[in-house]
């Protein structure tokens, strides 16, 4: 969906910290086939690299004591740096061995420090994605990526996001289906792809899914030395770290939605009847433009549990919690039809995601602004059409690709999406009981609409609805004057029915 600079800005802000990335690092460009950053990107030794030096010395000391090796071993690397995510640790350590050109199965202190500094200095989106794709490439050839390798990388990103979910750790019963859809979209039943192909595919379809892994790794490299010094070996989850996973409103459609109840499992409800389980929300958050997962300030309660002030400050820099995604309309709850869709969706002045599902396919229409009825195509540059299941992919991302008309005569009725009005990619008929997607007809099983704006957008919509109800009641009770009755449409209907005179005293 194109490179977004918010991650770069966050990383740039880290550069000003004495406990994060270096101030002297330059913006990187796409790395070469070796997966390393260009040699021209020198990392200046300053006070900002003190945490990495401390971490390297502590890991070497632990390796000498526990493994009898003068260097960083994988055992101590996993035990003290990534104890909660051993698979991430394995791939990370193997990557450092490879790019550091280590001859043994341990990493010398100077090499470890140099490679960690380079990873923390990466600011370019493409360089970050390529580094982690190569991290999870084939054991024998780093230029080849298998479906299992990409699945492992995406699953770690999902786990990180779910483990740091603001309402507590979550699970989703649909995660295997969600990951399989992404793998199907990337590999298309092939056994492998080049690392460059996978990087380009991720950049086009869901590039932000990789950034939580990088944020977490940078966070741990910059702060973990404190816990090791304090001999805290059991805690490795990254206290105070929040990742960009949309928080779905709890109790949507009576538990059919997304958020878990107190102590409950988000996936259980999400996998039941909702078209947008938590894993699908995680996937869409890494796919749709950032407008749809706009960060909101984390509530103070999230920070009450632990972590130093410095760790929490760094966590706010490297990641943010988006605003809640609010359920606006669900056909299973509110009924399936154009009038039901319009009633629950119009007047919401914020971005929305419309999920249209049949038994065979699920499609998401990303609308960046308030829905409106017109005979023309409209929409800003953040409009998108995304296929969610069974094969994931961004179908189109362009302005002026949305169309909604249920009343204007002489023009097609229904909801449409696609930049070519003569051949829309998605066309929902006026009765909202069937749709055509890429030329193939389907019956609609369910439709859902999720509001992705702030809380004010939802409150304003509810206020408009209340006003409409009050206005309808007022119109029903008001007595019309003779002047108003002359122009009233009911007068015209009575005349058509054969009663041109309606004042009994006149006869």
C-alpha positions in Angstrom: 0.0 0.0 0.0 3.1 2.2 -0.3 5.6 3.3 2.3 4.4 5.2 5.3 6.7 7.4 7.2 5.2 7.1 10.7 7.6 4.2 11.6 10.5 6.2 10.3 9.5 9.2 12.3 9.2 7.1 15.4 12.6 5.6 14.8 13.9 9.0 14.2 12.6 10.2 17.5 14.3 7.3 19.2 17.5 8.6 17.8 17.4 11.5 20.3 17.3 9.2 23.3 20.2 8.1 25.3 18.8 4.7 25.5 17.7 3.9 21.9 18.9 4.2 18.4 22.0 6.4 17.5 21.5 10.1 16.6 24.2 9.8 14.0 22.6 7.1 11.9 21.6 8.0 8.4 18.5 7.0 6.5 19.1 3.6 4.8 18.2 2.5 1.4 17.1 -0.9 0.1 19.9 -3.3 1.0 21.6 -5.6 -1.5 21.5 -9.3 -1.9 23.5 -9.9 1.3 20.7 -8.5 3.4 23.1 -6.1 5.1 22.9 -2.3 5.3 25.3 -0.4 2.9 28.7 0.1 4.3 28.4 3.8 3.8 25.8 3.9 6.5 28.3 4.4 9.4 27.1 4.1 12.9 28.7 6.7 15.2 29.8 5.6 18.6 28.1 8.0 21.1 26.4 7.8 24.4 23.3 6.4 22.6 25.1 3.1 22.0 26.0 2.6 25.6 23.0 0.1 26.1 24.2 -2.1 23.3 27.8 -2.1 24.7 26.5 -3.0 28.1 24.2 -5.7 26.7 27.1 -7.2 24.6 29.5 -7.3 27.6 26.8 -8.9 29.9 25.9 -11.6 27.3 29.6 -12.4 26.8 30.1 -12.7 30.6 27.1 -15.0 30.9 28.3 -17.1 27.9 31.8 -17.4 29.5 30.3 -18.5 32.8 27.6 -20.8 31.5 29.0 -22.1 28.2 32.7 -21.6 28.5 32.8 -19.6 25.3 34.4 -16.2 24.7 31.6 -14.6 22.8 27.8 -14.6 22.7 26.2 -18.0 22.4 22.7 -18.8 21.2 21.9 -20.3 24.6 22.6 -17.1 26.5 21.2 -15.0 23.6 17.8 -16.7 24.0 17.9 -17.1 27.7 18.6 -13.4 28.5 17.3 -11.5 25.5 14.3 -13.3 24.0 13.2 -15.9 26.6 9.5 -15.6 25.7 10.0 -16.0 21.9 12.7 -18.7 21.3 11.9 -19.1 17.6 12.5 -15.3 17.1 15.7 -15.7 19.0 16.9 -18.6 16.9 16.3 -16.8 13.6 17.7 -13.5 14.9 20.9 -15.2 16.2 21.4 -17.1 13.0 21.0 -13.9 11.0 23.7 -12.2 13.2 26.0 -15.1 12.6 25.5 -14.9 8.9 25.8 -11.1 8.3 28.7 -11.0 10.8 30.5 -13.7 8.9 31.3 -15.6 12.1 33.3 -18.7 11.6 32.1 -20.4 14.8 28.7 -20.9 16.4 29.2 -17.9 18.7 29.4 -14.2 18.0 32.4 -12.2 19.1 31.7 -9.1 21.3 32.8 -6.5 18.7 30.8 -8.3 15.9 27.7 -8.5 18.1 27.8 -4.9 19.0 28.4 -3.8 15.4 25.5 -5.8 14.0 23.1 -4.8 16.8 23.9 -1.2 16.1 23.2 -1.6 12.4 19.8 -3.2 13.1 18.9 -0.4 15.5 20.0 2.2 13.0 17.7 0.9 10.2 15.1 3.5 9.4 14.0 2.7 5.8 10.9 0.6 5.5 12.2 -1.6 2.7 15.5 -2.3 4.5 13.6 -3.4 7.7 11.3 -5.7 5.8 14.2 -7.2 3.8 16.2 -7.8 7.0 13.5 -9.8 8.7 12.4 -11.7 5.6 16.0 -12.8 5.2 16.1 -13.7 8.9 13.3 -16.2 8.3 14.6 -17.4 4.9 15.7 -21.0 4.2 18.4 -22.5 6.4 20.5 -23.4 3.4 19.9 -20.3 1.2 19.1 -16.9 2.6 17.8 -15.7 -0.8 15.0 -18.3 -0.8 11.9 -18.0 1.3 9.5 -20.9 1.9 5.8 -20.6 2.9 6.7 -22.0 6.3 9.4 -19.3 6.8 6.9 -16.5 6.0 4.3 -18.1 8.2 6.7 -18.2 11.1 7.6 -14.6 10.7 3.9 -13.5 10.5 2.9 -15.7 13.4 5.6 -14.0 15.6 4.3 -10.6 14.6 0.8 -11.7 15.5 1.9 -13.2 18.8 3.7 -10.0 19.7 0.6 -7.9 18.9 -1.7 -10.2 20.8 0.6 -10.6 23.9 0.7 -6.8 24.2 -3.0 -6.3 23.5 -4.2 -3.4 25.7 -6.9 -5.5 27.3 -4.6 -8.4 28.1 -3.2 -11.3 26.0 -5.6 -12.6 23.4 -6.0 -15.6 21.2 -8.0 -16.1 18.0 -9.3 -19.4 16.7 -9.2 -18.0 13.1 -5.4 -17.3 13.1 -4.5 -20.4 11.0 -7.2 -19.4 8.4 -5.9 -15.8 8.4 -2.2 -16.8 8.0 -3.1 -19.3 5.3 -4.9 -16.6 3.3 -1.7 -14.5 3.4 0.5 -17.4 2.4 -1.9 -18.3 -0.4 -1.8 -14.7 -1.7 2.0 -14.5 -1.6 3.0 -18.0 -2.9 0.0 -19.0 -5.0 0.7 -22.7 -4.4 4.4 -22.4 -5.1 7.0 -24.1 -2.9 9.3 -21.0 -2.6 10.0 -17.5 -3.7 13.1 -15.3 -3.8 13.5 -13.0 -0.8 13.2 -10.0 -3.1 9.8 -11.2 -4.4 8.5 -11.7 -0.9 9.7 -8.3 0.2 8.0 -6.6 -2.8 4.8 -8.5 -2.1 4.8 -7.5 1.6 5.5 -3.9 0.6 2.5 -3.9 -1.7 0.0 -5.7 0.4 0.8 -5.7 4.2 4.2 -4.1 4.8 3.3 -2.8 8.4 2.9 -6.4 9.7 6.7 -6.7 10.0 7.3 -3.5 12.0 6.0 -4.8 15.4 8.8 -7.4 15.2 11.4 -4.8 14.6 10.0 -2.5 17.3 10.1 -5.3 19.8 13.7 -6.3 18.9 14.9 -2.7 19.1 13.1 -2.3 22.4 14.8 -5.4 23.9 18.2 -4.5 22.5 18.0 -1.0 24.1 16.5 -2.0 27.5 17.2 -5.6 28.3 20.6 -4.9 29.9 18.8 -3.4 32.9 17.0 -6.6 33.7 20.2 -8.7 33.2 22.1 -6.4 35.5 19.2 -6.7 38.0 19.3 -10.5 37.5 15.7 -10.6 36.3 15.8 -13.6 34.1 12.2 -14.6 34.0 10.8 -11.4 32.5 11.3 -11.0 28.8 8.0 -9.7 27.4 9.0 -6.1 27.2 7.2 -4.3 30.0 5.1 -1.4 28.9 5.4 -2.2 25.2 2.2 -1.6 23.2 2.0 -2.6 19.6 -0.3 -1.3 16.9 -3.3 -3.7 17.1 -6.7 -2.2 16.7 -8.8 -2.6 19.9 -12.2 -4.0 18.8 -15.1 -2.9 20.9 -16.0 -5.4 23.6 -19.3 -7.2 23.3 -20.0 -6.4 19.7 -23.5 -7.7 18.7 -24.0 -9.5 21.9 -20.7 -11.2 22.0 -20.5 -12.1 18.4 -17.8 -9.6 17.7 -14.2 -9.3 18.7 -13.2 -8.2 22.1 -13.0 -10.8 24.8 -15.0 -10.5 27.9 -13.4 -10.4 31.3 -11.1 -13.3 31.3 -12.5 -14.6 28.1 -11.1 -15.6 24.8 -11.3 -13.1 22.0 -11.0 -15.7 19.4 -13.9 -17.8 20.7 -16.4 -15.1 20.1 -14.6 -13.7 17.0 -14.5 -17.1 15.3 -18.2 -17.7 16.0 -20.3 -15.3 14.0 -18.3 -12.1 13.4 -16.8 -11.5 9.9 -13.9 -9.7 11.5 -12.1 -11.8 14.1 -9.1 -10.4 16.0 -6.6 -12.0 13.7 -8.3 -10.4 10.7 -8.3 -7.0 12.4 -4.6 -7.5 13.0 -4.1 -8.3 9.3 -6.2 -5.3 8.1 -4.3 -3.0 10.5 -1.1 -3.9 8.7 -2.7 -3.5 5.3 -5.1 -0.6 5.2 -3.7 2.9 5.2 -2.8 4.2 8.7 -5.9 6.4 8.6 -7.9 3.3 9.7 -5.7 2.5 12.7 -5.0 6.0 13.8 -3.1 5.9 17.0 -4.8 7.0 20.2 -3.2 7.8 23.5 -2.9 4.6 25.6 -5.1 4.8 28.7 -3.2 5.4 32.0 -4.5 2.0 33.3 -2.2 0.2 30.8 0.8 1.5 32.5 -0.2 0.8 36.1 1.3 -2.7 36.2 5.1 -2.2 35.8 8.1 -1.2 33.8 10.3 1.8 34.5 9.4 5.3 33.4 12.2 5.1 30.8 10.9 1.8 29.4 7.3 3.2 29.2 8.6 6.3 27.5 10.5 4.3 24.9 7.4 2.1 24.4 5.4 5.1 23.5 8.0 6.1 20.9 8.3 2.7 19.2 4.6 1.9 19.1 1.1 3.2 19.7 -2.4 1.9 20.4 -4.9 2.8 17.7 -8.4 4.0 18.5 -11.2 1.4 18.9 -12.9 -0.1 15.9 -16.6 0.3 16.6 -19.3 -2.0 15.2 -21.8 0.1 13.3 -23.8 -2.6 11.4 -24.1 -6.3 11.3 -26.6 -7.9 9.0 -27.1 -10.9 11.3 -28.1 -8.6 14.1 -29.8 -5.7 12.3 -31.1 -7.4 9.1 -29.8 -7.6 5.6 -30.9 -4.9 3.2 -29.9 -1.6 1.7 -32.1 0.4 4.1 -30.6 -1.3 7.1 -27.1 -0.6 5.8 -27.9 3.0 5.2 -29.6 3.5 8.5 -26.6 2.2 10.6 -23.8 3.6 8.4 -24.8 7.0 7.2 -23.9 10.1 9.3 -20.7 8.3 10.7 -18.1 11.0 9.9 -15.0 8.8 10.0 -13.3 6.0 8.0 -15.1 2.7 7.9 -14.4 -0.9 6.8 -17.3 -2.7 5.1 -17.0 -6.5 5.1 -19.0 -8.4 2.5 -18.9 -12.1 2.8 -20.3 -15.1 0.9 -19.7 -18.8 1.7 -16.7 -18.7 -0.7 -15.1 -15.3 -0.4 -14.8 -12.3 2.0 -14.1 -8.8 0.7 -13.4 -5.6 2.6 -14.1 -2.1 1.3 -12.0 0.6 3.0 -13.8 3.9 3.0 -11.8 6.9 4.3 -14.7 9.3 4.8 -18.4 9.5 5.5 -20.6 7.4 3.2 -23.0 9.3 1.0 -25.4 8.6 -1.8 -24.6 10.0 -5.2 -24.6 9.0 -8.8 -20.9 9.7 -9.1 -17.8 7.8 -7.9 -16.1 9.5 -5.0 -13.5 8.8 -2.2 -10.1 10.1 -1.2 -6.7 8.5 -1.9 -7.0 6.1 1.0 -9.8 4.1 -0.6 -9.0 0.4 -1.0 -10.6 -2.9 -1.9 -9.1 -5.9 -0.1 -9.8 -9.6 -0.4 -9.6 -11.1 3.0 -10.4 -14.8 2.5 -9.6 -17.4 1.1 -6.7 -15.6 -0.6 -5.5 -12.3 0.9 -4.4 -9.4 -1.2 -5.0 -5.7 -1.9 -7.1 -5.7 -5.1 -7.0 -1.9 -5.7 -5.9 1.2 -3.8 -6.9 4.4 -5.6 -9.1 7.6 -5.2 -12.6 7.9 -6.5 -13.4 4.2 -6.5 -16.5 4.2 -4.2 -20.2 4.4 -5.4 -23.4 4.2 -3.4 -26.9 4.9 -4.9 -30.2 3.6 -3.8 -32.6 6.3 -4.9 -31.4 8.3 -7.9 -33.2 7.1 -11.0 -31.4 6.5 -14.3 -28.2 5.3 -12.6 -27.1 1.9 -11.3 -28.4 1.1 -7.8 -26.3 -0.6 -5.1 -22.8 -0.3 -3.7 -19.8 -0.5 -6.0 -16.0 -0.3 -5.6 -13.4 0.1 -8.4 -11.9 2.9 -10.3 -13.4 1.8 -13.6 -17.1 2.7 -13.5 -17.8 0.5 -16.6 -16.4 -2.6 -14.9 -16.4 -2.3 -11.1 -14.4 -4.9 -9.2 -17.1 -5.2 -6.6 -20.8 -4.6 -7.2 -23.4 -5.2 -4.5 -27.0 -5.2 -5.9 -29.7 -2.8 -4.7 -31.3 -5.5 -2.5 -28.0 -6.3 -0.8 -28.6 -10.1 -1.3 -25.9 -10.8 -3.9 -22.8 -9.3 -5.3 -20.3 -9.6 -8.1 -16.6 -9.7 -7.3 -14.1 -9.6 -10.2 -16.8 -10.7 -12.5 -17.9 -13.7 -10.5 -21.4 -13.7 -8.9 -21.9 -14.7 -5.2 -24.8 -14.7 -2.7 -24.3 -12.5 0.3 -24.1 -14.4 3.6 -23.5 -11.4 5.8 -22.4 -7.8 5.8 -20.6 -5.9 8.6 -19.5 -2.2 8.9 -16.8 -1.2 11.4 -16.1 2.5 12.2 -12.4 3.3 12.5 -12.7 6.9 13.6 -12.3 8.3 17.1 -15.0 8.1 19.7 -16.3 11.5 18.8 -17.3 10.2 15.3 -19.6 7.6 16.9 -21.1 10.0 19.4 -21.9 12.5 16.7 -23.6 9.8 14.6 -25.7 8.7 17.5 -26.7 12.4 18.2 -27.7 12.8 14.5 -29.9 9.6 14.8 -31.5 11.0 18.0 -32.2 14.3 16.2 -33.8 12.4 13.3 -36.1 10.5 15.6 -37.1 13.7 17.4 -37.7 15.5 14.2 -39.9 12.7 12.8 -42.0 12.8 16.0 -42.3 16.6 15.7 -43.4 16.4 12.1 -45.9 13.8 12.9 -47.6 16.0 15.6 -47.4 19.4 14.0 -50.5 21.1 12.6 -50.1 22.4 9.1 -51.2 25.8 8.0 -53.1 26.4 4.8 -50.0 27.7 3.1 -48.0 24.7 4.1 -50.7 22.3 3.0 -50.8 23.7 -0.5 -47.2 22.6 -1.1 -47.5 19.4 0.9 -46.9 16.1 -1.0 -49.9 14.4 0.7 -52.2 16.9 -1.0 -50.9 15.8 -4.3 -51.5 12.2 -3.4 -55.1 12.9 -2.4 -55.7 14.6 -5.7 -54.4 11.6 -7.6 -56.7 9.4 -5.6 -59.7 11.4 -6.9 -60.3 13.8 -4.0 -59.4 17.2 -5.1 -61.6 18.8 -2.4 -60.9 17.9 1.2 -62.8 20.7 3.1 -66.2 19.4 3.9 -67.6 22.9 4.5 -66.9 23.8 0.9 -69.4 21.3 -0.5 
